[in-house]
Amino acid sequence: MSRKPTKGYFVRGKFVAEGSELDLELKAELKGTWDSTKTDLKRESDALQDLGKELLTLRRGLLERLQLPDKLVEALAEALRITNFEGKRRQMQFIGKQMRKLDEQQIAAIKDALNEQRNGASIGKQQTQIAEHWRDRLIESDDHLGVWMDQFPATDTQQLRALMRQARKDDAAAKAKAAEAEAKGLTPPPATKGRAYRELFQLVRFHITGGEAAEGGDAEDDADE
């Protein structure tokens, strides 16, 4: 009577019998590797979903430049419209699924665009602060005009002087109205800035940024009023 063959398999040319100590060790090792792989995949999936959430904050121009798949772009637009918490959560899961279909170059491009937006916002804020500082100095005294022209010789001097003078007149008129109201025992009117004040800021910022228009129009000026 023939003997029943032992069940098993070969690993690197060596036979491993099922149920043997080596078999158990190999299966335990394989299981550990699989569990680790699942953990890594979950971590990667969560990271991509988080990246998709950041995409919701990306400016339209930068988003269009990425040329992402239509399905992902539509999913992002839908997520912005959803207000229900559970609906939003499910939509973000769907976005995460679409993100996993992107290749490494597309993921890198998304990260670069987000960094560009963050760094650009920081630079823009610094430029705005510098422009505010120069605007106030130029209104304060003509003594600063020469320093400005040395640094920004392309500035239209006549236009700059006209805005400086008008901004001073508007400021003096506003202070006079406030003083008159106080003298009459009335509440002074809210402090406002004239058109020349805003236009002077725009002119100064234009030269500081090398000819780039300020994003958001007169957002900074509105804050001053």
Buried (B, 14 or more C-beta within 10 A) or exposed (E): EEEEEEEBEEEEEEEBEEEEEEBEEBEEEEEEEEEEEEEEEEEEBEEBBEBBBBBEEBBEEBBEEBEBEEEBBEBBEBBEEBEEEEEBEEBBEBBBBBBBEBEEEBBEBBEEBBEBBEEEEEEBEEBBEBBBEBBBBBBEEEEBBEEBEEEBEEBEEEEBEBBBEBBBEBBEEBEEBBEEEEEEEEEEEEEEBBEBBBBBBBBBBBBBBEEEEBEEEBEBBEEBE
